[in-house]
Amino acid sequence: MEETLGKRIVACRKRLGLTQDQLAEQLGVTAQAVSKWENDQSCPDIAMLPKLAEIFGTTTDALLGLAPKEPVFEAEVVPGGPDMEENENDGIHLQKGNWEFRWDSGRRSAVGMAVWVLLVGGLLLAASLLQWSVGFWDILWPSGLLVFGIFGLFPRFSFFRLGCGLLGGYFLLYNLNIWPFGLGSELLLPVFILLFGISLLVDALRKPKKPSISVTHKGRGGKTSSSCDLKEEAFDCNLSFGEETFPVQLPRLSGGFAAVSFGEMTVDLTGCGEIAENCVIGGDCSFGELQFLVPRWCRVDIASSKAFANISIKGSPDPEPRAAITLDASVSFGEITVRYI
Protein backbone atom coordinates (compact mmCIF):
# COMPACT_ATOMS: atom_id res chain seq x y z
CA MET A 1 0.00 0.00 0.00
CA GLU A 2 1.33 3.41 -0.96
CA GLU A 3 2.43 5.52 1.99
CA THR A 4 1.15 9.08 1.76
CA LEU A 5 1.77 12.20 3.81
CA GLY A 6 -1.56 11.70 5.53
CA LYS A 7 -0.70 8.16 6.59
CA ARG A 8 2.68 9.30 7.92
CA ILE A 9 0.94 11.99 9.99
CA VAL A 10 -1.47 9.36 11.41
CA ALA A 11 1.43 7.04 12.27
CA CYS A 12 3.43 9.78 14.02
CA ARG A 13 0.41 11.07 15.93
CA LYS A 14 -0.51 7.62 17.24
CA ARG A 15 3.10 6.88 18.17
CA LEU A 16 3.05 9.88 20.51
CA GLY A 17 -0.39 8.97 21.87
CA LEU A 18 -1.92 12.24 20.65
CA THR A 19 -5.53 12.75 19.59
CA GLN A 20 -6.49 14.88 16.61
CA ASP A 21 -7.72 17.55 19.04
CA GLN A 22 -4.38 17.68 20.87
CA LEU A 23 -2.34 17.85 17.67
CA ALA A 24 -4.61 20.56 16.29
CA GLU A 25 -4.24 22.59 19.50
CA GLN A 26 -0.43 22.47 19.33
CA LEU A 27 -0.51 23.57 15.69
CA GLY A 28 -3.16 26.26 16.13
CA VAL A 29 -5.55 24.69 13.62
CA THR A 30 -8.85 22.82 13.86
CA ALA A 31 -9.22 19.08 14.38
CA GLN A 32 -11.17 19.01 11.11
CA ALA A 33 -8.07 20.27 9.28
CA VAL A 34 -5.94 17.52 10.85
CA SER A 35 -8.58 14.96 9.85
CA LYS A 36 -8.44 16.16 6.22
CA TRP A 37 -4.63 15.89 6.23
CA GLU A 38 -4.74 12.34 7.57
CA ASN A 39 -7.32 11.31 4.97
CA ASP A 40 -5.31 12.95 2.14
CA GLN A 41 -8.15 15.34 1.34
CA SER A 42 -5.80 18.30 1.76
CA CYS A 43 -2.18 19.00 2.68
CA PRO A 44 -0.78 21.19 5.46
CA ASP A 45 0.75 24.51 4.44
CA ILE A 46 4.46 24.32 3.70
CA ALA A 47 5.09 26.63 6.66
CA MET A 48 3.34 24.09 8.90
CA LEU A 49 5.68 21.20 8.00
CA PRO A 50 8.63 22.25 10.25
CA LYS A 51 6.26 22.55 13.22
CA LEU A 52 4.81 19.11 12.48
CA ALA A 53 8.32 17.63 12.22
CA GLU A 54 9.32 19.25 15.53
CA ILE A 55 6.28 17.83 17.35
CA PHE A 56 6.82 14.34 15.88
CA GLY A 57 10.57 14.37 16.55
CA THR A 58 11.49 13.81 12.91
CA THR A 59 12.58 15.82 9.84
CA THR A 60 10.51 17.44 7.13
CA ASP A 61 12.19 15.17 4.56
CA ALA A 62 11.12 12.07 6.48
CA LEU A 63 7.62 13.48 6.88
CA LEU A 64 7.39 14.06 3.11
CA GLY A 65 8.79 10.60 2.37
CA LEU A 66 12.04 11.95 0.90
CA ALA A 67 14.24 10.10 3.40
CA PRO A 68 14.25 6.39 4.31
CA LYS A 69 12.10 5.70 7.35
CA GLU A 70 13.75 3.82 10.19
CA PRO A 71 11.58 0.87 11.28
CA VAL A 72 11.63 1.77 14.97
CA PHE A 73 7.98 2.29 15.78
CA GLU A 74 5.01 0.15 14.92
CA ALA A 75 1.92 2.15 13.98
CA GLU A 76 -1.55 1.25 12.82
CA VAL A 77 -2.73 2.92 9.59
CA VAL A 78 -6.45 3.59 9.72
CA PRO A 79 -8.27 4.47 6.48
CA GLY A 80 -10.99 7.13 6.43
CA GLY A 81 -13.25 9.15 4.23
CA PRO A 82 -14.99 12.55 4.00
CA ASP A 83 -17.47 11.55 6.72
CA MET A 84 -15.08 9.49 8.76
CA GLU A 85 -16.04 6.76 11.20
CA GLU A 86 -13.09 4.94 12.72
CA ASN A 87 -12.67 2.44 15.54
CA GLU A 88 -9.18 2.68 17.03
CA ASN A 89 -7.46 0.65 19.73
CA ASP A 90 -7.53 3.69 21.98
CA GLY A 91 -11.22 4.50 21.44
CA ILE A 92 -13.91 5.46 18.94
CA HIS A 93 -13.94 8.52 16.72
CA LEU A 94 -16.98 9.59 14.71
CA GLN A 95 -16.90 12.69 12.51
CA LYS A 96 -19.83 14.10 10.56
CA GLY A 97 -19.12 17.45 9.00
CA ASN A 98 -17.90 19.94 11.62
CA TRP A 99 -18.99 17.86 14.61
CA GLU A 100 -16.77 15.22 16.19
CA PHE A 101 -17.60 12.60 18.79
CA ARG A 102 -14.51 11.10 20.39
CA TRP A 103 -14.22 8.36 23.00
CA ASP A 104 -10.76 8.55 24.53
CA SER A 105 -9.03 9.52 27.76
CA GLY A 106 -8.88 13.24 27.02
CA ARG A 107 -10.97 15.01 29.64
CA ARG A 108 -12.02 12.47 32.24
CA SER A 109 -9.83 13.90 35.01
CA ALA A 110 -10.85 17.50 34.32
CA VAL A 111 -14.56 16.61 34.32
CA GLY A 112 -14.15 14.61 37.52
CA MET A 113 -12.44 17.56 39.21
CA ALA A 114 -15.22 19.90 38.10
CA VAL A 115 -17.92 17.52 39.39
CA TRP A 116 -16.09 17.25 42.73
CA VAL A 117 -15.92 21.03 43.16
CA LEU A 118 -19.60 21.43 42.20
CA LEU A 119 -20.63 18.66 44.59
CA VAL A 120 -18.70 20.18 47.50
CA GLY A 121 -20.02 23.65 46.77
CA GLY A 122 -23.62 22.44 46.44
CA LEU A 123 -23.51 20.45 49.69
CA LEU A 124 -21.92 23.34 51.59
CA LEU A 125 -24.66 25.67 50.31
CA ALA A 126 -27.35 23.15 51.29
CA ALA A 127 -25.76 22.71 54.73
CA SER A 128 -25.80 26.47 55.26
CA LEU A 129 -29.40 26.91 54.12
CA LEU A 130 -30.76 23.85 55.93
CA GLN A 131 -28.55 24.37 59.01
CA TRP A 132 -26.94 20.96 58.87
CA SER A 133 -24.35 20.32 61.54
CA VAL A 134 -21.51 19.29 59.22
CA GLY A 135 -18.00 20.64 58.67
CA PHE A 136 -16.10 21.42 55.50
CA TRP A 137 -13.76 18.41 55.78
CA ASP A 138 -16.71 16.12 56.51
CA ILE A 139 -17.93 16.95 52.99
CA LEU A 140 -14.64 17.40 51.14
CA TRP A 141 -12.85 14.06 51.54
CA PRO A 142 -15.81 11.64 51.21
CA SER A 143 -17.14 13.50 48.15
CA GLY A 144 -13.65 13.32 46.59
CA LEU A 145 -13.53 9.58 47.26
CA LEU A 146 -17.01 9.21 45.78
CA VAL A 147 -16.15 11.07 42.55
CA PHE A 148 -12.81 9.24 42.26
CA GLY A 149 -14.61 5.90 42.50
CA ILE A 150 -17.45 6.72 40.11
CA PHE A 151 -15.27 8.18 37.36
CA GLY A 152 -12.95 5.19 37.58
CA LEU A 153 -15.75 2.76 36.74
CA PHE A 154 -15.99 3.88 33.11
CA PRO A 155 -15.08 2.71 30.60
CA ARG A 156 -13.10 -0.01 32.42
CA PHE A 157 -14.89 -1.43 35.44
CA SER A 158 -12.76 -1.67 38.57
CA PHE A 159 -13.74 -3.27 41.87
CA PHE A 160 -11.28 -0.96 43.62
CA ARG A 161 -12.94 2.15 42.17
CA LEU A 162 -16.33 0.64 43.07
CA GLY A 163 -15.15 0.24 46.67
CA CYS A 164 -13.89 3.84 46.74
CA GLY A 165 -17.24 5.07 45.43
CA LEU A 166 -19.25 3.04 47.94
CA LEU A 167 -17.09 4.12 50.87
CA GLY A 168 -17.17 7.74 49.80
CA GLY A 169 -20.94 7.65 49.39
CA TYR A 170 -21.40 5.90 52.74
CA PHE A 171 -19.23 8.35 54.71
CA LEU A 172 -20.82 11.32 52.92
CA LEU A 173 -24.34 10.16 53.87
CA TYR A 174 -23.16 9.31 57.39
CA ASN A 175 -21.51 12.73 57.92
CA LEU A 176 -24.65 14.48 56.64
CA ASN A 177 -26.78 12.38 59.03
CA ILE A 178 -28.80 11.14 56.07
CA TRP A 179 -27.82 7.54 56.86
CA PRO A 180 -26.82 7.52 60.53
CA PHE A 181 -26.31 3.75 60.67
CA GLY A 182 -22.62 3.03 61.37
CA LEU A 183 -21.10 -0.12 59.90
CA GLY A 184 -17.95 0.00 62.02
CA SER A 185 -14.29 -0.17 60.99
CA GLU A 186 -14.12 -3.89 61.74
CA LEU A 187 -16.39 -4.48 58.71
CA LEU A 188 -15.39 -1.62 56.41
CA LEU A 189 -11.66 -2.38 56.33
CA PRO A 190 -11.96 -6.09 55.34
CA VAL A 191 -14.55 -5.27 52.64
CA PHE A 192 -12.36 -2.51 51.23
CA ILE A 193 -9.28 -4.78 51.16
CA LEU A 194 -11.31 -7.56 49.54
CA LEU A 195 -12.54 -5.26 46.77
CA PHE A 196 -9.01 -3.97 46.24
CA GLY A 197 -7.67 -7.52 45.89
CA ILE A 198 -10.39 -8.50 43.42
CA SER A 199 -9.65 -5.39 41.35
CA LEU A 200 -5.93 -6.21 41.19
CA LEU A 201 -6.71 -9.77 40.10
CA VAL A 202 -9.14 -8.67 37.39
CA ASP A 203 -6.73 -6.01 36.09
CA ALA A 204 -3.95 -8.60 35.88
CA LEU A 205 -6.09 -11.05 33.89
CA ARG A 206 -7.62 -8.75 31.32
CA LYS A 207 -6.37 -6.53 28.51
CA PRO A 208 -6.85 -2.93 29.66
CA LYS A 209 -8.38 -0.17 27.62
CA LYS A 210 -8.32 3.62 28.05
CA PRO A 211 -11.36 5.45 26.75
CA SER A 212 -13.56 8.31 27.91
CA ILE A 213 -15.94 10.69 26.17
CA SER A 214 -15.57 14.19 24.72
CA VAL A 215 -17.58 16.17 22.18
CA THR A 216 -16.08 19.07 20.22
CA HIS A 217 -17.20 21.39 17.46
CA LYS A 218 -14.60 22.28 14.82
CA GLY A 219 -11.88 21.01 17.12
CA ARG A 220 -12.24 23.74 19.73
CA GLY A 221 -11.37 22.80 23.28
CA GLY A 222 -9.64 23.92 26.45
CA LYS A 223 -5.93 24.22 27.26
CA THR A 224 -3.75 22.34 29.73
CA SER A 225 -1.25 23.96 32.08
CA SER A 226 1.94 21.90 32.24
CA SER A 227 5.75 22.07 32.07
CA CYS A 228 8.61 19.90 30.86
CA ASP A 229 12.25 20.98 31.14
CA LEU A 230 15.08 19.19 29.33
CA LYS A 231 18.47 19.87 30.93
CA GLU A 232 21.61 18.23 29.58
CA GLU A 233 20.91 14.51 30.06
CA ALA A 234 17.75 14.70 32.22
CA PHE A 235 14.12 15.80 32.09
CA ASP A 236 11.67 17.25 34.60
CA CYS A 237 7.98 17.03 33.64
CA ASN A 238 5.03 18.16 35.75
CA LEU A 239 1.28 18.17 35.12
CA SER A 240 -1.81 18.97 37.18
CA PHE A 241 -5.49 18.87 36.25
CA GLY A 242 -5.24 17.98 32.56
CA GLU A 243 -3.75 15.69 29.94
CA GLU A 244 -0.44 16.07 28.07
CA THR A 245 2.19 14.08 26.15
CA PHE A 246 5.85 15.10 26.53
CA PRO A 247 8.36 13.85 23.92
CA VAL A 248 11.80 13.57 25.57
CA GLN A 249 14.44 13.75 22.84
CA LEU A 250 17.96 13.68 24.26
CA PRO A 251 21.16 12.27 22.74
CA ARG A 252 21.85 10.59 26.08
CA LEU A 253 19.47 10.04 29.00
CA SER A 254 20.93 9.81 32.51
CA GLY A 255 17.85 10.43 34.62
CA GLY A 256 14.64 12.34 35.02
CA PHE A 257 11.49 12.95 37.01
CA ALA A 258 7.79 13.04 36.08
CA ALA A 259 5.00 14.09 38.45
CA VAL A 260 1.26 14.17 37.77
CA SER A 261 -1.69 14.93 40.05
CA PHE A 262 -5.33 14.86 39.00
CA GLY A 263 -4.34 14.40 35.37
CA GLU A 264 -3.03 12.05 32.68
CA MET A 265 0.55 12.41 31.45
CA THR A 266 2.57 10.46 28.89
CA VAL A 267 6.37 10.73 28.80
CA ASP A 268 7.78 9.50 25.47
CA LEU A 269 11.38 8.29 25.85
CA THR A 270 11.59 6.67 22.41
CA GLY A 271 13.39 9.71 20.99
CA CYS A 272 16.46 9.29 23.24
CA GLY A 273 19.62 8.21 21.46
CA GLU A 274 21.13 6.15 24.28
CA ILE A 275 20.56 5.36 27.95
CA ALA A 276 23.34 5.99 30.48
CA GLU A 277 24.43 3.28 32.85
CA ASN A 278 22.60 3.35 36.22
CA CYS A 279 19.89 5.57 34.76
CA VAL A 280 17.18 6.25 37.36
CA ILE A 281 13.83 7.90 36.59
CA GLY A 282 11.41 9.05 39.26
CA GLY A 283 7.65 8.84 38.73
CA ASP A 284 5.18 10.42 41.16
CA CYS A 285 1.47 9.90 40.48
CA SER A 286 -1.35 11.07 42.76
CA PHE A 287 -4.99 10.74 41.70
CA GLY A 288 -4.04 10.40 38.04
CA GLU A 289 -2.39 8.30 35.33
CA LEU A 290 1.27 8.38 34.30
CA GLN A 291 2.55 6.50 31.26
CA PHE A 292 6.15 6.01 30.06
CA LEU A 293 6.77 5.06 26.41
CA VAL A 294 10.05 3.15 26.28
CA PRO A 295 11.95 1.72 23.25
CA ARG A 296 12.13 -2.07 23.17
CA TRP A 297 15.94 -2.01 23.19
CA CYS A 298 15.77 -0.77 26.80
CA ARG A 299 14.58 -2.73 29.85
CA VAL A 300 12.75 -1.02 32.73
CA ASP A 301 13.21 -2.26 36.29
CA ILE A 302 10.57 -0.97 38.71
CA ALA A 303 11.15 -0.06 42.34
CA SER A 304 7.74 0.98 43.61
CA SER A 305 5.92 2.43 46.55
CA LYS A 306 2.15 2.47 46.13
CA ALA A 307 -1.01 2.94 48.13
CA PHE A 308 -4.38 2.03 46.62
CA ALA A 309 -2.80 2.19 43.16
CA ASN A 310 -1.63 0.07 40.24
CA ILE A 311 1.62 -0.28 38.27
CA SER A 312 1.44 -2.18 35.00
CA ILE A 313 3.72 -3.09 32.07
CA LYS A 314 2.44 -3.36 28.51
CA GLY A 315 4.57 -5.16 25.94
CA SER A 316 8.07 -6.49 26.55
CA PRO A 317 11.66 -5.46 25.81
CA ASP A 318 13.98 -7.17 23.35
CA PRO A 319 15.38 -10.55 24.48
CA GLU A 320 18.78 -8.92 24.96
CA PRO A 321 18.21 -5.20 25.67
CA ARG A 322 21.27 -3.02 25.36
CA ALA A 323 20.29 -0.63 28.19
CA ALA A 324 18.29 -0.54 31.40
CA ILE A 325 16.31 2.09 33.32
CA THR A 326 15.33 1.92 36.99
CA LEU A 327 11.91 3.46 37.56
CA ASP A 328 11.46 4.71 41.13
CA ALA A 329 7.66 4.87 41.17
CA SER A 330 5.53 6.42 43.89
CA VAL A 331 1.78 6.05 43.35
CA SER A 332 -1.15 7.09 45.53
CA PHE A 333 -4.69 6.56 44.21
CA GLY A 334 -3.49 6.38 40.61
CA GLU A 335 -1.84 4.26 37.95
CA ILE A 336 1.63 4.15 36.36
CA THR A 337 2.09 2.27 33.08
CA VAL A 338 5.30 1.33 31.24
CA ARG A 339 4.60 0.70 27.55
CA TYR A 340 7.28 -0.77 25.27
CA ILE A 341 7.17 0.67 21.73
VOKOL-335593 format. One record per residue (C-alpha): x, y, z; residue number from 1; residue in three letters. Coordinates in steps of 0.25 Angstrom, whole numbers, plus 2048, in hexadecimal, padded with zeros to 3 digits. Each point is the difference from the previous one (the first is absolute). Example, Ala and Ser with C-alpha at 12.3 -4.5 7.8 and 13.67 -1.06 7.14 Angstrom:
residues 2
SITE   X   Y   Z pos code
SITE 831 7EE 81F   1  ALA
SITE 806 80E 7FE   2  SER
END
This chain:
residues 341
SITE   X   Y   Z pos code
SITE 800 800 800   1  MET
SITE 805 80E 7FC   2  GLU
SITE 805 808 80C   3  GLU
SITE 7FB 80E 7FF   4  THR
SITE 802 80D 808   5  LEU
SITE 7F3 7FE 807   6  GLY
SITE 803 7F2 804   7  LYS
SITE 80E 804 806   8  ARG
SITE 7F9 80B 808   9  ILE
SITE 7F6 7F5 806  10  VAL
SITE 80C 7F7 803  11  ALA
SITE 808 80B 807  12  CYS
SITE 7F4 805 808  13  ARG
SITE 7FC 7F2 805  14  LYS
SITE 80E 7FE 804  15  ARG
SITE 800 80C 809  16  LEU
SITE 7F2 7FC 805  17  GLY
SITE 7FA 80D 7FC  18  LEU
SITE 7F2 802 7FB  19  THR
SITE 7FC 809 7F4  20  GLN
SITE 7FB 80A 80A  21  ASP
SITE 80D 801 807  22  GLN
SITE 809 800 7F4  23  LEU
SITE 7F7 80B 7FA  24  ALA
SITE 801 808 80D  25  GLU
SITE 80F 800 7FF  26  GLN
SITE 800 804 7F2  27  LEU
SITE 7F5 80B 802  28  GLY
SITE 7F7 7FA 7F5  29  VAL
SITE 7F3 7F8 801  30  THR
SITE 7FE 7F1 803  31  ALA
SITE 7F8 800 7F2  32  GLN
SITE 80D 805 7F9  33  ALA
SITE 808 7F5 806  34  VAL
SITE 7F6 7F6 7FC  35  SER
SITE 800 805 7F2  36  LYS
SITE 80F 7FF 800  37  TRP
SITE 800 7F1 805  38  GLU
SITE 7F6 7FC 7F6  39  ASN
SITE 808 807 7F5  40  ASP
SITE 7F4 809 7FC  41  GLN
SITE 80A 80C 802  42  SER
SITE 80E 803 804  43  CYS
SITE 806 809 80B  44  PRO
SITE 806 80D 7FC  45  ASP
SITE 80F 7FF 7FD  46  ILE
SITE 802 80A 80C  47  ALA
SITE 7F9 7F5 809  48  MET
SITE 80A 7F5 7FC  49  LEU
SITE 80C 804 809  50  PRO
SITE 7F6 801 80C  51  LYS
SITE 7FA 7F2 7FD  52  LEU
SITE 80E 7FB 7FF  53  ALA
SITE 804 806 80D  54  GLU
SITE 7F4 7FA 807  55  ILE
SITE 802 7F2 7FB  56  PHE
SITE 80F 800 802  57  GLY
SITE 804 7FE 7F2  58  THR
SITE 804 808 7F3  59  THR
SITE 7F8 807 7F6  60  THR
SITE 807 7F7 7F5  61  ASP
SITE 7FB 7F3 808  62  ALA
SITE 7F2 806 802  63  LEU
SITE 800 802 7F0  64  LEU
SITE 805 7F2 7FD  65  GLY
SITE 80D 806 7FB  66  LEU
SITE 809 7F8 80A  67  ALA
SITE 800 7F2 803  68  PRO
SITE 7F7 7FD 80C  69  LYS
SITE 807 7F8 80C  70  GLU
SITE 7F7 7F4 804  71  PRO
SITE 801 804 80F  72  VAL
SITE 7F1 802 803  73  PHE
SITE 7F4 7F8 7FD  74  GLU
SITE 7F4 808 7FC  75  ALA
SITE 7F2 7FC 7FB  76  GLU
SITE 7FB 807 7F3  77  VAL
SITE 7F1 802 801  78  VAL
SITE 7F9 804 7F3  79  PRO
SITE 7F5 80B 800  80  GLY
SITE 7F7 808 7F7  81  GLY
SITE 7F9 80D 7FF  82  PRO
SITE 7F6 7FC 80B  83  ASP
SITE 80A 7F8 808  84  MET
SITE 7FC 7F5 80A  85  GLU
SITE 80C 7F9 806  86  GLU
SITE 801 7F6 80B  87  ASN
SITE 80E 801 806  88  GLU
SITE 807 7F8 80B  89  ASN
SITE 800 80C 809  90  ASP
SITE 7F1 803 7FE  91  GLY
SITE 7F5 804 7F6  92  ILE
SITE 800 80C 7F7  93  HIS
SITE 7F4 804 7F8  94  LEU
SITE 800 80D 7F7  95  GLN
SITE 7F5 805 7F8  96  LYS
SITE 803 80E 7FA  97  GLY
SITE 804 80A 80A  98  ASN
SITE 7FC 7F7 80C  99  TRP
SITE 809 7F6 807 100  GLU
SITE 7FD 7F5 80A 101  PHE
SITE 80C 7FA 807 102  ARG
SITE 801 7F5 80A 103  TRP
SITE 80E 801 806 104  ASP
SITE 807 804 80D 105  SER
SITE 800 80F 7FD 106  GLY
SITE 7F8 807 80B 107  ARG
SITE 7FC 7F6 80A 108  ARG
SITE 809 806 80B 109  SER
SITE 7FC 80E 7FD 110  ALA
SITE 7F1 7FC 800 111  VAL
SITE 801 7F8 80D 112  GLY
SITE 807 80C 807 113  MET
SITE 7F5 80A 7FB 114  ALA
SITE 7F5 7F6 806 115  VAL
SITE 808 7FF 80D 116  TRP
SITE 800 80F 802 117  VAL
SITE 7F2 802 7FC 118  LEU
SITE 7FB 7F5 809 119  LEU
SITE 808 806 80C 120  VAL
SITE 7FB 80E 7FD 121  GLY
SITE 7F2 7FB 7FF 122  GLY
SITE 800 7F8 80D 123  LEU
SITE 806 80B 807 124  LEU
SITE 7F5 80A 7FB 125  LEU
SITE 7F6 7F6 804 126  ALA
SITE 806 7FE 80E 127  ALA
SITE 800 80F 802 128  SER
SITE 7F1 802 7FB 129  LEU
SITE 7FB 7F3 808 130  LEU
SITE 809 802 80C 131  GLN
SITE 806 7F3 7FF 132  TRP
SITE 80B 7FD 80B 133  SER
SITE 80B 7FC 7F7 134  VAL
SITE 80E 806 7FE 135  GLY
SITE 808 803 7F3 136  PHE
SITE 809 7F4 801 137  TRP
SITE 7F4 7F6 803 138  ASP
SITE 7FB 804 7F2 139  ILE
SITE 80D 802 7F9 140  LEU
SITE 808 7F2 801 141  TRP
SITE 7F4 7F7 7FF 142  PRO
SITE 7FA 807 7F4 143  SER
SITE 80E 7FF 7F9 144  GLY
SITE 801 7F1 803 145  LEU
SITE 7F2 7FF 7FA 146  LEU
SITE 803 807 7F3 147  VAL
SITE 80E 7F9 7FF 148  PHE
SITE 7F9 7F3 801 149  GLY
SITE 7F4 803 7F6 150  ILE
SITE 809 806 7F5 151  PHE
SITE 809 7F4 801 152  GLY
SITE 7F5 7F6 7FD 153  LEU
SITE 7FF 805 7F1 154  PHE
SITE 804 7FB 7F6 155  PRO
SITE 808 7F5 808 156  ARG
SITE 7F8 7FA 80C 157  PHE
SITE 809 7FF 80C 158  SER
SITE 7FC 7FA 80D 159  PHE
SITE 80A 809 807 160  PHE
SITE 7F9 80D 7FB 161  ARG
SITE 7F3 7FA 803 162  LEU
SITE 804 7FE 80F 163  GLY
SITE 805 80E 800 164  CYS
SITE 7F3 805 7FB 165  GLY
SITE 7F8 7F8 80A 166  LEU
SITE 809 804 80B 167  LEU
SITE 7FF 80F 7FC 168  GLY
SITE 7F1 800 7FF 169  GLY
SITE 7FE 7F9 80D 170  TYR
SITE 809 809 808 171  PHE
SITE 7FA 80C 7F9 172  LEU
SITE 7F2 7FC 803 173  LEU
SITE 804 7FC 80F 174  TYR
SITE 807 80E 802 175  ASN
SITE 7F3 807 7FB 176  LEU
SITE 7F8 7F8 809 177  ASN
SITE 7F8 7FB 7F4 178  ILE
SITE 804 7F1 803 179  TRP
SITE 804 800 80F 180  PRO
SITE 802 7F1 801 181  PHE
SITE 80F 7FD 802 182  GLY
SITE 806 7F4 7FB 183  LEU
SITE 80C 800 808 184  GLY
SITE 80F 7FF 7FC 185  SER
SITE 801 7F1 803 186  GLU
SITE 7F6 7FE 7F4 187  LEU
SITE 804 80C 7F7 188  LEU
SITE 80F 7FC 7FF 189  LEU
SITE 7FF 7F2 7FC 190  PRO
SITE 7F6 803 7F6 191  VAL
SITE 809 80B 7FA 192  PHE
SITE 80C 7F7 800 193  ILE
SITE 7F8 7F5 7F9 194  LEU
SITE 7FB 809 7F5 195  LEU
SITE 80E 805 7FE 196  PHE
SITE 805 7F2 7FF 197  GLY
SITE 7F5 7FC 7F6 198  ILE
SITE 803 80C 7F7 199  SER
SITE 80F 7FD 800 200  LEU
SITE 7FD 7F2 7FB 201  LEU
SITE 7F6 804 7F6 202  VAL
SITE 80A 80B 7FA 203  ASP
SITE 80B 7F6 800 204  ALA
SITE 7F8 7F6 7F8 205  LEU
SITE 7FA 809 7F5 206  ARG
SITE 805 809 7F5 207  LYS
SITE 7FE 80E 805 208  PRO
SITE 7F9 80B 7F7 209  LYS
SITE 801 80F 802 210  LYS
SITE 7F4 808 7FB 211  PRO
SITE 7F7 80B 805 212  SER
SITE 7F6 80A 7F9 213  ILE
SITE 802 80E 7FA 214  SER
SITE 7F8 808 7F6 215  VAL
SITE 806 80B 7F8 216  THR
SITE 7FB 80A 7F5 217  HIS
SITE 80B 803 7F5 218  LYS
SITE 80A 7FB 809 219  GLY
SITE 7FF 80B 80B 220  ARG
SITE 804 7FC 80E 221  GLY
SITE 806 805 80D 222  GLY
SITE 80F 801 803 223  LYS
SITE 809 7F8 80A 224  THR
SITE 80A 807 809 225  SER
SITE 80D 7F8 801 226  SER
SITE 80F 800 7FF 227  SER
SITE 80B 7F8 7FB 228  CYS
SITE 80F 804 802 229  ASP
SITE 80B 7F9 7F8 230  LEU
SITE 80E 802 807 231  LYS
SITE 80C 7FA 7FA 232  GLU
SITE 7FE 7F1 802 233  GLU
SITE 7F3 801 809 234  ALA
SITE 7F1 804 7FF 235  PHE
SITE 7F7 806 80A 236  ASP
SITE 7F1 7FF 7FD 237  CYS
SITE 7F4 805 808 238  ASN
SITE 7F1 800 7FD 239  LEU
SITE 7F4 803 809 240  SER
SITE 7F1 7FF 7FC 241  PHE
SITE 801 7FD 7F1 242  GLY
SITE 806 7F7 7F6 243  GLU
SITE 80D 801 7F8 244  GLU
SITE 80B 7F8 7F9 245  THR
SITE 80E 804 801 246  PHE
SITE 80A 7FB 7F6 247  PRO
SITE 80E 7FF 806 248  VAL
SITE 80B 801 7F5 249  GLN
SITE 80E 800 806 250  LEU
SITE 80D 7FA 7FA 251  PRO
SITE 802 7F9 80D 252  ARG
SITE 7F7 7FE 80C 253  LEU
SITE 806 7FF 80E 254  SER
SITE 7F3 803 808 255  GLY
SITE 7F4 807 802 256  GLY
SITE 7F3 803 808 257  PHE
SITE 7F1 800 7FC 258  ALA
SITE 7F5 804 80A 259  ALA
SITE 7F1 801 7FD 260  VAL
SITE 7F4 803 809 261  SER
SITE 7F2 7FF 7FC 262  PHE
SITE 804 7FF 7F1 263  GLY
SITE 805 7F6 7F6 264  GLU
SITE 80E 802 7FB 265  MET
SITE 808 7F8 7F6 266  THR
SITE 80F 801 7FF 267  VAL
SITE 806 7FB 7F3 268  ASP
SITE 80F 7FB 801 269  LEU
SITE 800 7FA 7F3 270  THR
SITE 808 80C 7FA 271  GLY
SITE 80C 7FE 809 272  CYS
SITE 80C 7FC 7F9 273  GLY
SITE 807 7F8 80B 274  GLU
SITE 7FD 7FC 80F 275  ILE
SITE 80B 803 80A 276  ALA
SITE 805 7F5 809 277  GLU
SITE 7F8 800 80E 278  ASN
SITE 7F6 809 7FA 279  CYS
SITE 7F5 803 80A 280  VAL
SITE 7F2 807 7FD 281  ILE
SITE 7F7 804 80B 282  GLY
SITE 7F1 7FF 7FE 283  GLY
SITE 7F6 807 80A 284  ASP
SITE 7F1 7FE 7FD 285  CYS
SITE 7F5 804 809 286  SER
SITE 7F1 7FF 7FC 287  PHE
SITE 804 7FF 7F1 288  GLY
SITE 806 7F7 7F5 289  GLU
SITE 80F 801 7FC 290  LEU
SITE 805 7F8 7F4 291  GLN
SITE 80F 7FE 7FB 292  PHE
SITE 802 7FC 7F2 293  LEU
SITE 80D 7F9 7FF 294  VAL
SITE 808 7FA 7F4 295  PRO
SITE 801 7F1 800 296  ARG
SITE 80F 800 800 297  TRP
SITE 7FF 805 80E 298  CYS
SITE 7FB 7F8 80C 299  ARG
SITE 7F9 807 80C 300  VAL
SITE 802 7FB 80E 301  ASP
SITE 7F5 805 80A 302  ILE
SITE 803 804 80E 303  ALA
SITE 7F2 804 805 304  SER
SITE 7F9 806 80C 305  SER
SITE 7F1 800 7FF 306  LYS
SITE 7F3 802 808 307  ALA
SITE 7F2 7FC 7F9 308  PHE
SITE 807 801 7F3 309  ALA
SITE 804 7F7 7F4 310  ASN
SITE 80D 7FF 7F8 311  ILE
SITE 800 7F8 7F3 312  SER
SITE 809 7FD 7F4 313  ILE
SITE 7FB 7FF 7F2 314  LYS
SITE 808 7F8 7F6 315  GLY
SITE 80E 7FB 802 316  SER
SITE 80F 804 7FD 317  PRO
SITE 809 7F9 7F6 318  ASP
SITE 806 7F3 805 319  PRO
SITE 80D 806 802 320  GLU
SITE 7FE 80F 803 321  PRO
SITE 80C 809 7FE 322  ARG
SITE 7FC 809 80C 323  ALA
SITE 7F8 801 80D 324  ALA
SITE 7F8 80A 807 325  ILE
SITE 7FC 800 80F 326  THR
SITE 7F3 806 802 327  LEU
SITE 7FE 805 80F 328  ASP
SITE 7F1 800 800 329  ALA
SITE 7F7 807 80B 330  SER
SITE 7F1 7FE 7FD 331  VAL
SITE 7F4 804 809 332  SER
SITE 7F2 7FE 7FB 333  PHE
SITE 805 800 7F1 334  GLY
SITE 807 7F7 7F6 335  GLU
SITE 80E 800 7F9 336  ILE
SITE 801 7F8 7F3 337  THR
SITE 80D 7FC 7F9 338  VAL
SITE 7FD 7FE 7F1 339  ARG
SITE 80B 7FA 7F7 340  TYR
SITE 800 806 7F2 341  ILE
END
